[in-house]
Amino acid sequence: MKLRNIKTIISREYMTRVRKKSFLLITFLGPIFFAAICLLPAVIMTMTSEEGKKVALVDESGIIMPRVQDTELLDFNDYTGRSIDSLKAQMDVLDIDILVSVSALDSATNSVSVDAYAPKPISVDTKMAIADQIDEAVEDYRLTLYKMEDLKQIMKDVESNVIVSTYTIDDKGNEEVSSSEVSMIISLVLAMIIYMFIIMFSGMVMQSVIEEKASRVVEVLVSSVKATELMFGKIIGVACVAITQFFLWVVLTFGIVTVVSSIVGFDSLLGSAAASTEQMTQMTQMTGAMGVENMDMMTSMPPMPQDGEMGAVLTTLKTLNYGQLIFGFLIYFVLGYLLYASFFAAIGSAVENEADTQQLQLPVTIPLMLAFFIAFYAFKAPDSEIVFWGSMIPFTSPIVMLARIPFGVPGWELALSIGLLVLTFVFCGWASAKIYKIGILMFGKKTSFQDLWKWLKQK
């Protein structure tokens, strides 16, 4: 292969793509989309709050009304003794937002049943606030049945909320505050991004090969350069486009997040995000109580830190080695992309339209999907056997190893993983080039795996 020819093809692929309006549009809209994903939930939380509700309480048990307390959200009013049907008809006249009916006390369970009525569907926050108040009232009543002096205070005194502060220790014995939750989120985000990037840009290579083959442009190109030079030039050219786009996304996203954080306040954004996550957890528990099965992902994810741990989260975010994360992303993206782009280039050369690629793509996409699923659970046990081997096997390592990096990976494992990935790309690139060289000029026949094997064996 001639290096000059490859450089020419790289330049052609790069300049053709970066000048497209679609490239410019995605490059500048992408950071806005990523920043929105990061900031919108927290911004919405800081800008929205539930208005106070006037609650009419009909307490047939006699134990709830004396124990409930008014809050900013709920204003309880005693309507005990009034007819429920009559109150339903007069809610507008009485300026009542919610009508709550508490049943008589069940002597067997020392509990009550509750019905709530409102002209509009009751929000989740309001429903949970009412349930919490009534639960606390029932618990307080049950404590009084034991007739022990200061039992409620004793129960409060024995309650425990232990906060585990975590630290990482480097080789020199220096320790830094760390947060497992932050590492988990970064791990999941990196895994999703690199999976999306490999699929997107490798598919771009395949689509380009198919277009050139279908339009017979490739016949003109291979008359001037070798087919292998064309394939590797196209792959590297698209890689340069991907790196350019990634760099611009990082810079622009960081800029947008920094500006919004400085206006709204980084600490308040993070606190709102934690509150939002806590509400999601409570909603999940509620659906589980109603007989709805929770998603495995929701139940397996650890809870977000409470206010006492917020300092650890902030410290972890500020002390993260972002340079190492970006460098690791670039290394594994480039190598993973080169490996899978060579496969997709070979597939593109073997077909004449995208509809024929489905069967040939399956063996290539299965390892990527497997890697994605392993990486999605890597935060639970980053050093487990399946995660370790997933980060070593070249077909899954670009995604799985990147998901492990936030939790700390020994240098020898990184070196071994990268070395195996490089060697695998060299071999698979050579094999793909043999298929590409023959397939790019084959027309009028639907290619099968048997055909690919024959092309691969040809000298």
QUILINTA-V26900 format. One record per residue. N is the residue number from 1. PSI is psi in radians with two decimals (999 if undefined). OMEGA is omega in radians with two decimals (none if undefined). Layout:
N&PSI&OMEGA  N&PSI&OMEGA
This chain:
1&2.48&3.11  2&2.20&-3.11  3&-0.60&-3.13  4&-0.72&3.12  5&-0.72&3.14  6&-0.72&3.12  7&-0.70&3.13  8&-0.74&3.14  9&-0.72&3.11  10&-0.81&-3.14  11&-0.73&-3.13  12&-0.84&-3.14  13&-0.76&-3.08  14&-0.91&-3.07  15&-0.61&3.13  16&-0.69&-3.04  17&-0.71&-3.09  18&-0.30&3.12  19&-0.14&-3.13  20&2.53&3.10  21&-0.60&-3.14  22&-0.66&3.11  23&-0.83&-3.14  24&-0.70&-3.13  25&-0.86&-3.12  26&-0.66&-3.10  27&-0.68&-3.09  28&-0.43&3.07  29&-0.50&-3.14  30&-0.90&3.13  31&-0.64&3.10  32&-0.71&3.12  33&-0.83&-3.13  34&-0.73&3.12  35&-0.66&3.12  36&-0.72&3.11  37&-0.70&-3.10  38&-0.69&-2.91  39&-0.56&-3.00  40&-0.82&-3.14  41&-0.77&-3.13  42&-0.71&3.13  43&-0.75&3.13  44&-0.69&3.13  45&-0.68&-3.11  46&-0.38&-3.05  47&-0.12&-3.12  48&2.45&3.06  49&2.57&-3.11  50&2.36&3.10  51&2.70&3.13  52&2.49&-3.11  53&2.37&3.03  54&2.07&-3.05  55&2.16&3.03  56&2.07&-3.05  57&2.08&3.04  58&1.82&-2.98  59&1.70&3.11  60&-0.24&-3.13  61&-0.51&-3.12  62&0.03&-3.09  63&-0.19&-3.03  64&-0.93&-3.04  65&-0.73&3.14  66&-0.26&-3.01  67&-0.30&-3.13  68&2.69&-3.13  69&2.48&3.11  70&2.50&3.09  71&-3.12&3.08  72&-0.48&-3.11  73&-0.64&-3.01  74&2.27&3.05  75&1.78&-3.05  76&2.38&3.09  77&2.35&-3.03  78&2.01&3.07  79&0.48&-3.12  80&2.38&-3.13  81&-0.28&3.11  82&2.68&3.14  83&2.31&3.14  84&-0.76&-3.12  85&-0.68&3.12  86&-0.72&3.14  87&-0.64&3.11  88&-0.69&-3.09  89&-0.33&-3.06  90&0.29&-3.08  91&-0.71&3.13  92&-0.74&-3.12  93&-0.72&-3.10  94&0.00&-3.13  95&0.85&-3.14  96&2.27&3.10  97&-0.73&-3.09  98&2.37&3.05  99&2.11&-3.10  100&2.15&3.12  101&2.13&3.13  102&2.23&-3.09  103&2.97&3.04  104&2.70&-3.09  105&2.26&3.06  106&1.97&-3.06  107&-0.42&-3.13  108&-0.70&-3.09  109&-0.12&-3.07  110&0.80&-3.13  111&3.11&-3.11  112&2.87&2.97  113&2.63&-3.01  114&2.37&3.02  115&2.41&3.14  116&2.36&-3.12  117&2.49&3.12  118&2.61&3.12  119&-0.53&3.12  120&2.74&3.08  121&2.35&-3.11  122&2.34&-3.14  123&2.80&-3.13  124&-0.74&-3.13  125&-0.80&-3.12  126&-0.76&3.13  127&-0.76&3.14  128&-0.67&3.14  129&-0.73&3.10  130&-0.79&-3.14  131&-0.71&3.14  132&-0.76&-3.14  133&-0.79&-3.10  134&-0.70&3.07  135&-0.79&-3.12  136&-0.65&3.11  137&-0.74&3.12  138&-0.75&3.11  139&-0.71&3.12  140&-0.70&3.11  141&-0.75&3.14  142&-0.63&3.11  143&-0.63&-3.13  144&-0.41&-3.14  145&-0.39&3.13  146&-0.22&3.06  147&0.70&3.05  148&2.36&-3.10  149&2.30&3.10  150&0.53&-3.13  151&-0.66&-3.14  152&-0.71&3.12  153&-0.64&3.11  154&-0.74&3.13  155&-0.67&3.09  156&-0.65&-3.10  157&-0.56&-3.09  158&-0.16&3.09  159&2.51&-3.11  160&2.45&3.07  161&1.32&-3.06  162&2.27&3.10  163&2.12&3.14  164&2.01&3.07  165&2.21&-3.09  166&2.53&-3.14  167&2.62&3.01  168&2.43&-3.10  169&2.21&3.13  170&-3.11&-3.09  171&-0.44&-3.12  172&0.00&3.13  173&0.03&3.11  174&2.49&-3.11  175&2.54&3.11  176&2.51&3.09  177&2.41&3.13  178&2.79&3.12  179&2.10&3.14  180&-0.57&-3.13  181&-0.70&3.12  182&-0.77&3.12  183&-0.67&3.13  184&-0.82&-3.11  185&-0.76&3.13  186&-0.70&3.12  187&-0.82&-3.12  188&-0.73&-3.13  189&-0.80&-3.14  190&-0.74&3.14  191&-0.75&-3.13  192&-0.71&-3.09  193&-0.81&-3.08  194&-0.60&3.06  195&-0.80&-3.13  196&-0.74&-3.11  197&-0.79&-3.12  198&-0.80&3.13  199&-0.79&-3.04  200&-0.87&-3.04  201&-0.53&3.03  202&-0.70&3.07  203&-0.54&3.10  204&-0.69&3.11  205&-0.83&-3.12  206&-0.75&-3.14  207&-0.69&3.13  208&-0.73&3.13  209&-0.77&-3.13  210&-0.74&-3.14  211&-0.78&-3.13  212&-0.62&3.13  213&-0.75&-3.11  214&-0.60&-3.13  215&0.00&-3.14  216&0.23&3.07  217&-0.54&-3.08  218&-0.52&3.14  219&-0.62&3.09  220&-0.70&-3.09  221&-0.77&-3.09  222&-0.17&3.04  223&-0.30&-3.13  224&-0.56&-3.14  225&2.82&3.09  226&2.67&-3.13  227&-0.67&3.14  228&-0.65&3.08  229&-0.69&3.12  230&-0.75&-3.11  231&-0.91&-3.10  232&-0.59&3.06  233&-0.71&3.13  234&-0.76&-3.13  235&-0.84&-3.11  236&-0.63&3.11  237&-0.79&3.11  238&-0.61&3.09  239&-0.72&3.10  240&-0.68&3.08  241&-0.77&-3.12  242&-0.77&-3.13  243&-0.71&3.09  244&-0.82&-3.13  245&-0.72&3.13  246&-0.79&3.14  247&-0.79&3.13  248&-0.67&3.09  249&-0.79&-3.14  250&-0.85&-3.09  251&-0.85&-3.09  252&-0.71&3.11  253&-0.79&3.12  254&-0.71&3.13  255&-0.78&-3.14  256&-0.81&-3.13  257&-0.72&-3.13  258&-0.78&-3.13  259&-0.84&-3.12  260&-0.70&3.14  261&-0.66&-3.14  262&-0.53&3.13  263&-0.86&-3.08  264&-0.64&-3.07  265&2.07&-3.07  266&-0.74&-3.10  267&-0.70&-3.14  268&-0.62&3.08  269&-0.79&-3.11  270&-0.67&3.10  271&-0.71&3.12  272&-0.67&3.10  273&-0.72&3.11  274&-0.73&3.11  275&-0.70&3.11  276&-0.75&3.13  277&-0.65&3.12  278&-0.70&3.10  279&-0.67&3.10  280&-0.69&3.12  281&-0.75&3.13  282&-0.69&3.10  283&-0.68&3.13  284&-0.69&3.13  285&-0.64&3.12  286&-0.76&3.14  287&-0.58&3.09  288&-0.66&3.13  289&-0.46&-3.14  290&0.07&3.10  291&0.11&3.12  292&2.20&-3.13  293&2.32&3.10  294&2.62&3.07  295&2.49&-3.14  296&-0.64&-3.07  297&-0.71&-3.11  298&-0.70&-3.11  299&-0.46&-3.10  300&-0.33&-3.12  301&2.33&3.10  302&2.67&3.14  303&2.65&3.08  304&2.64&-3.11  305&2.60&3.08  306&-3.09&-3.05  307&-0.61&-3.12  308&-0.40&-3.12  309&0.00&-3.08  310&-0.57&3.11  311&-0.68&3.12  312&-0.67&3.12  313&-0.84&-3.12  314&-0.75&-3.14  315&-0.73&3.14  316&-0.76&-3.14  317&-0.64&-3.10  318&-0.47&-3.07  319&0.06&3.12  320&2.50&3.09  321&1.44&-3.08  322&-0.55&3.09  323&-0.75&3.12  324&-0.71&3.14  325&-0.77&-3.14  326&-0.71&3.11  327&-0.78&3.11  328&-0.68&3.10  329&-0.79&-3.11  330&-0.77&-3.13  331&-0.89&-3.06  332&-0.51&3.05  333&-0.83&-3.09  334&-0.86&-3.11  335&-0.75&3.12  336&-0.71&3.10  337&-0.81&-3.13  338&-0.70&-3.13  339&-0.91&-3.06  340&-0.51&3.09  341&-0.61&3.09  342&-0.68&3.07  343&-0.82&-3.09  344&-0.58&3.08  345&-0.73&3.11  346&-0.72&3.12  347&-0.77&3.13  348&-0.62&-3.14  349&-0.38&-3.06  350&-0.13&-3.10  351&2.95&3.14  352&-0.17&3.07  353&2.85&-3.05  354&-0.47&-3.12  355&-0.49&-3.11  356&-0.02&-3.06  357&-0.27&-2.99  358&-0.85&-3.10  359&-0.74&-3.08  360&-0.42&-3.12  361&-0.44&-3.01  362&-0.87&3.14  363&-0.38&-3.14  364&-0.70&-3.08  365&-0.43&3.14  366&-0.86&3.09  367&-0.62&3.10  368&-0.77&3.12  369&-0.71&3.11  370&-0.76&3.12  371&-0.71&-3.13  372&-0.76&-3.13  373&-0.68&3.10  374&-0.78&-3.13  375&-0.55&-3.09  376&-0.31&3.10  377&0.16&-3.09  378&-0.51&-3.09  379&-0.40&-3.14  380&-0.67&-3.13  381&1.36&-3.05  382&-0.28&3.14  383&0.22&3.11  384&2.87&-3.05  385&-0.82&-3.07  386&-0.65&3.11  387&-0.70&3.12  388&-0.88&-3.12  389&-0.55&3.05  390&-0.53&3.11  391&-0.13&3.11  392&-0.71&-3.12  393&2.16&-3.00  394&-0.54&-3.08  395&-0.29&3.12  396&-0.28&-3.02  397&-0.60&-3.12  398&-0.59&-3.11  399&-0.82&-3.04  400&-0.76&-3.14  401&-0.67&3.12  402&-0.58&3.09  403&-0.41&3.13  404&-0.47&-3.02  405&-0.73&3.14  406&-0.37&-3.13  407&0.00&3.13  408&2.11&-3.13  409&2.30&3.10  410&2.59&-3.09  411&-0.64&-3.09  412&-0.56&3.11  413&-0.73&3.09  414&-0.80&-3.12  415&-0.77&3.14  416&-0.76&-3.13  417&-0.80&-3.14  418&-0.73&3.12  419&-0.80&3.12  420&-0.65&3.14  421&-0.70&3.12  422&-0.81&-3.14  423&-0.71&3.13  424&-0.70&3.11  425&-0.71&-3.13  426&-0.80&-3.13  427&-0.84&-3.10  428&-0.60&3.07  429&-0.71&3.08  430&-0.78&3.14  431&-0.74&3.13  432&-0.64&3.13  433&-0.64&3.11  434&-0.74&3.12  435&-0.75&-3.12  436&-0.74&-3.08  437&-0.61&-3.13  438&-0.78&-3.03  439&-0.51&-3.06  440&-0.38&-3.12  441&0.16&3.13  442&2.23&-3.13  443&2.69&2.99  444&0.20&-3.14  445&2.32&3.11  446&2.18&-3.03  447&2.44&3.08  448&3.01&3.10  449&-0.56&3.10  450&-0.68&3.09  451&-0.73&3.13  452&-0.69&3.13  453&-0.70&3.11  454&-0.75&3.13  455&-0.64&-3.11  456&-0.58&-3.10  457&-0.28&-3.12  458&2.51&-3.12  459&999&none
